[in-house]
Amino acid sequence: MSADSRNQDPHRLRADFYRLKSALHDRNTDLGSFHVHFAALRSHFETVREMGVLTVGLGELSQVESIYGWQVFDGILQRVAGTLESMRGSLLPDQTLLTMDGVAAGRFVLFLPRDHTGGEVTSSTLEALATSLAAGLEERFGGEDFRTMTPRLRFEIGHALLRDDPFFRFERQVYGAVEAARRMSVAPSQQQHSREQEELRRLVREGAIHVVFQSVVCLETGEVLGFEALSRGPDDGPFVDPQRMFETAHAAGLETELDALCQRRAILGARGLEPGKKLFVNALPTTLLEGTGGVRSAVEWIDRAGLQRTDVVIEISERGPVSQRERSREALDQLRAAGVGIALDDIGTGLTGFEAIQEMHPDYLKLDVSLVHNIHTNLIAQELLRSLNRVARSMGARVVAEGVETEEERDVLRACGTDLAQGFFYSRPEPFVAAPA
């Protein structure tokens, strides 16, 4: 067969076409890479001198895939693509061209030939539009579907102007404008992270952390078993969100120091706890193992607060590497020897599996809110919960469902054999009120 006949082979041509398409078209979002739109972009310069370029990325998106899997990663990108498409004609101008920054890149590139009025895009209008777009995306993706996600979704919006200079190759000018927008989107994010880390260092240094308490309730009787202590930063700052506070602490190398401070605030803040009521205190395994905290410090704070050691439950999430598990067990054994209870957190997320439950042998298993949310509509989650309750009973532990918000969730949790619950359905976190003397 000659070279010409091979080139005309329909099967070969079809294979070449699909290979090229897969390299330039993202099947997940159904969007093309910006590289295939050079002709369309060039045609706009027959009527305009400049056009706007916006890049939309998600900070730390790669961590989402590593923690939750590629299906969740792809699902988020689909949601973002659909949201951007729905904004065309409202927040975004009608003529906005929506593309990907390369296939499977996880970043979107938007080209704006004209503004909302039909006029040419300027630097000031493009900057204002980028700000509005960032706020709109944060609002759309800040709801309950994403509020428990770690790390939190954070949008990085960059912008630049694209000009058609006849002295330079058009494709290189497009690449240059996209790269300028990319760089601009990262720089403000890095500056913001640096400011937040410095602010958190100040808060830790000054001990400016406060604690609120949420009741843990018996599902069968409604009686309050005790309270979980929840740490917060100042109400008027970003660290009123504890997830954001600890993410920033991790990035700044302050995680152990912050965790020890939160433990101390939680324990000392519960002075006057009614004897027999439980106090659940969150702790990182690394804090119990070393640093400014440690088992001895936790026990000393309990004694200083005048609490019964048997009324305090240290709540941990076994997220550390396997190499730390032996040392974690040693720390937990020391807590048990001192009379302190143990709760294992994040049950149902995949972070804490049956192996950790067996190794740690906790007194309480705390179900993650992601397992509890809408459990009345999720038969698989219900079956998993029944299994967890059987495991808990076999080892003498009790299951606590976190994040209960509806009567339907409560009823299903009780039907599946769960002992305890906490969430907005019962109470919101509030400052501690000591029992009457």
N, C-alpha and C positions, 0 to 999 in steps of 0.2 A: 504494500500500500504506500502510495506516495505521500509526501508531506502535505500537499494540497488536499488530498482526499481525507487525510486524518483531521486536518483543520476544519473540514466540512462535515465531519461525523456528527450527527445530531446528538448522540449520547454524550460525546466528549464536550460539545458546545454547551449542553445543558448542565453538565457537571461543572464546567468552568464558570457558567453563569451563577450557579448556586454558591460556588466557592467565593466568587467575588461579592455576591450579595451578603453572605455571612460575615464578610470582612468589613462591610460598609453599612449594614443594617442591623440594628439591635432587635432581635425577636422579642425580647422581654418587654420593652416599652413600645415596640412598633415604630421606632423613630430611626431616621437615618443619621449617620455621622455627618458633621458639618462639611466634611471633605467632599461630599457628593453634591453640594449645593453651590459650588463656585459660580456656575453659569447663572443661576437664579439671583445670586447676590450681585454679580456684575451688572445684570440688567437693571437693577434698581438705581445704579449710579448714572443712568441716562436722565434721571429726574431729580436726584438729590446729590449733595456734595459730601455728606457724611451720613453714617448710620450708627446706631448704638449697638453695643455688644454687651450682653449680660451673661455671666457664668454662674450657675447654681450648683453648689456642691454641698455635701453633708459631712461635717467634721466627724472624724473617727468612725466612718461608715464601715471600714474594714473590720473593726472590732465587732460590729453587729453580726457580720457573717460568721466570724469565728466563734461567737457565743451562741447565736440562735440558729445558724445554718443558712445555706444559700437560698432556701425557699423564702425565708423571712426577708433576707436581703433583697431578693428579686421583687417580692411583694411590696416593699417600701418604695423601690424605684418605680414600680408601676403606679403606685398611689401618687407619687410626686409628679410623674409625667401626666397623669390624668388631671391632677390639680392645676398644673401649669396650663394645660389645654383649656380647662374650664375658665381660667382667668383671662383668656384672650377675648378681647371685646369689652372687658370690664376693667380690671386692674392693669392688664397689658393691652397695648394698642392692637387693633384688628389685624394689621399686616405682620404681626410678629411671627417670625419663622422659628419654630422649635426644633432643635436638633440635639444630638448627643456629642460629647467631646470624645469621640472614638467609641467603638463598640465595647460594651461591658465596662466602660470607664467609671460609671457611677457619678458622672458629672454632666450637667446639661449646658448647652450653649444656645442663647436666644439672640436673634438678630432683629433689630427694630429699625426698619427703613424710615418710619415716620412716627411722630408722637400721637397722642390721643386726638389732637385737633387737626391732624393731617399735615402739620408743619414739620420742618426738619428737626431732628433730635439734636439737642445741645448738651453740653457737659452738665449744666445745672438741672435740666429736666431728667437726664439720665440718672444722676445721683439721687434725686428725689424719688424716681421710680424704683431704684434699687432698694432704697430704704423702705418704701411701701411694700415691695415684694417680700422683703425679709420679714416684715411684721405680719403680712398675710399668711406666709408659710408657717411661721411660728404659731400663729393662732390655729391654723388648720391641723397642725400636727402636735398640738399641745394638749389634746383631749385624752379621754380615758383609755383609748386604744394604745397610746404610746407612753402614758405617764409612768408605767412601771418598768420601762425599758432602761437597761443599763448597758452602755452609756446612753445618755439622753441624745435625741436627735437635735443637732444644731446646724442651722443652715449658714453657709458661707457664700455671700453674694458679692461678686466682683463686677466692675463695669469699665468699659473703655470705648473710645470712639474709633470707628474704622473710616479712613479716608482713602480715596482712590487717587494715588499719585502716579501719573503716567510714567515717571522715571523708574518706577519699581515694579517688579512682577506682582500681579494682583494677588496670586495665591500666597505669596510671602507676606503681603500686607494683612491678609486675613489671619494667617498664623500668628503674626505679630500682635494683632489686636486681641486675639483670644488669649495669648500668653500674658499680655499686660493685664487683662481682666482676671485671669487666674491668680497672678501674683498679688493683685490688689485684694482679692478675696481672702487670701491667707494672712497677709500682714495685719489687718485689723483684728482678726481672730487671735493671732499670737499676742498682739498688744493687750487685748482684752483678757486673755488667759494670764498674762504677766501681772496685770493690775489686780485680778482676782486673787492670784496667789499671794501677792504682797498684802492685800487686805486680810486674807485668812491668817497670814503670819501674825499680823497685828492682833487679830481677834484671839488667837491662841495665846499669844504673849500676855494679853490683858485678861484672859479667861472670860471673854465676852460671849459665852455660850449659855443659853437658858434651856430649861427642860420642861416639857409638858408630859402629861400622863394620860393614857387611855386604858379604860377598864377592860379586863378579861373576864368574860361572863360564862357561867355554866349554861349550856344549851338546854338542859332538861328543866332546871329550876329557875333560871334567870338570876341567880345569886351571883354577886361579884366575887370572883376568886381572888383578884388582885389587879395590878396595873403594870402596863409596860411603859418605861421611861423613854421618851423620844426627844432627842437633842435637836436644837434649832439655833441658827445664827440670828442676828438682829432682824426684827420684823420688817424693817425698811430697806433691807439689802438682799442680794442674790442668795445668801446662805440660809435664808428662812427655809429653803428647800434642802433637806439634809442630804439627798442624793447628790446634788450639785456640790455641796460642801465637801463630801468625802471624795468625790471625783477630783476636785481641785486639790484636796489634801494629798491624794495619791500622786498626782502629777508634781506637786511641790515637795514631796518627800516628808510630809507632815502627818502622815496617816496614823502612825503609832502615837505621836504626841497628842494629836487631836482626840483620838479614841480614848486615851487615858484621861484626858480632861473631861470628856463626855461621861465616862464612867463615874468619875469623882462627883461631877455635878448631879448625876442621876441618883447616886446613893445618898449623898449628903442632903439632896433636895427632898428626900422622902422621910426625913425625920418626923416622927409622930405617926408612922404607918401603924394601923391597927394590927396588933399581934394576930398571927394566923393568916393575914392577907399576904399574897405573894407580890414581890417586886421583881419584874423582869428587866434586866439590864443588858443592853447589847455590848458585845466585846469582840474585837478581832482576835483571831488566834495568835497573830504576831505580837499583839500587845500583852497577852497572857504569858507569852514565851520570853519576852525580853523588852528592853527599852524602859521608858519612864513609868510604865504600868507594872504588870506582873501580878501573879496570884497573891503574893504577900501584900502588895499595896491594896488590891481589891478587898481582901479580908480586913485589913486595917481600917479602910474607909467604912466598911459595914459596922465594925465595932465602934468606931468614932461616932457614927450616926445613931447609935443606940438601937440598931435593928437586930432582930434574931437572925443568925446566919441561915437557919433553916427556912426563913421566909424569903430569902433572896435567891433568884434564879439567874445565872449568867447565860445569856443567849448568844450563841456563836453561829457563824456560817463557815463551814469547812470548805473554803475556796482555795486554800493554799495548795502548793505542790505536794505530791505524795510523800516526798522526802521529809516533810514537816509533820506528818501524821503521828509518828511515834512520839515526838516531843509534845504534840498537842494532847495526846492521851495522858502523858505525864502531868501536864498542867491541869487537865480535867480531874485526874486522880487526886491531885493536891486539893482542888476545890471541894471534891466530895469528902475528902478526909476532914476538911474544915467544916463540913455540914452544909455547904452551898449546893443548890440544885443546878442542873444543866439542861438547857434547851437547845435543840439543833434547828437552825433557821433555814429558810429558802427551800423547804421540802416541796418537791413538785416542779422545780425549775430545771432539773438535770444537774445543777451544781452540787446538790447534796443527794447522793444515791444511797441505795440499800447497804452498800459496803461501808459507807461512813456511819450510817445508823447502827450497824452491827458493831463497828469498832468503837464508837463513842458511847454507845449504850446510854442515851440521854433520858432524862425524866419527862421531857416534853418534846414533841415534834410540832414545829410551827409551819403550817401550810402557807406557801407563798400566795399572795393575792392573785397572781396570774392563774392559779389552779382554782381558786374560789370564785373568781368573777364569772357570773352567768353559768355557774355549775349546774343549775336546774335545766339548762338546755344542752348540756354536754354529757352524753352517756359514757364516753370513754373516761372523762375526768371522774365521774361518779364511781366507775369500777375501780379506777386507780385509788380513789379515796377509801373505798371499802377494804382494799388490800392493805393500805397503810394503817387503817384502824386495826386490822387483824394483827399486823406486825407489832403495833404499839401495845396492844393488850397482851400479846405473848411475852413481851419484855417488861411489862409493868409500867409502861409510859402512857402519857395522855396526849391527845392530839388537839392543837389549837388552830382554828381557822382564822387567818388574818384577812382583813378587808371585806368583811360582810357588810353589805349595803342594802339588801332587800329581804323582805319576808320570804320570798321564794328561795333565795339562797340559804337562809337559815333553816327552812323546813327540809330541804334536801340534805344539808349537812347533818342535821339531826337524824334523818332517816338512814343515812349511811353509817351511823354509829359514832359520829364525832362528839367529843366531850365538851369542848370549850370553844369560844369564839370571841373575836373583837372586831370592831369596825364602826363606821358611821351609823349603822343601823342601831347600835347600842349607845354609843357616845362619841363625841369628838374629843380630841386631845385637849386637856385643860391643865392649868396650874394645879399643883398639889394642894389639897386641903387636909391638914392633919386631923386624925380622929379626936373627938372630945376627950379631955383628960378624965 
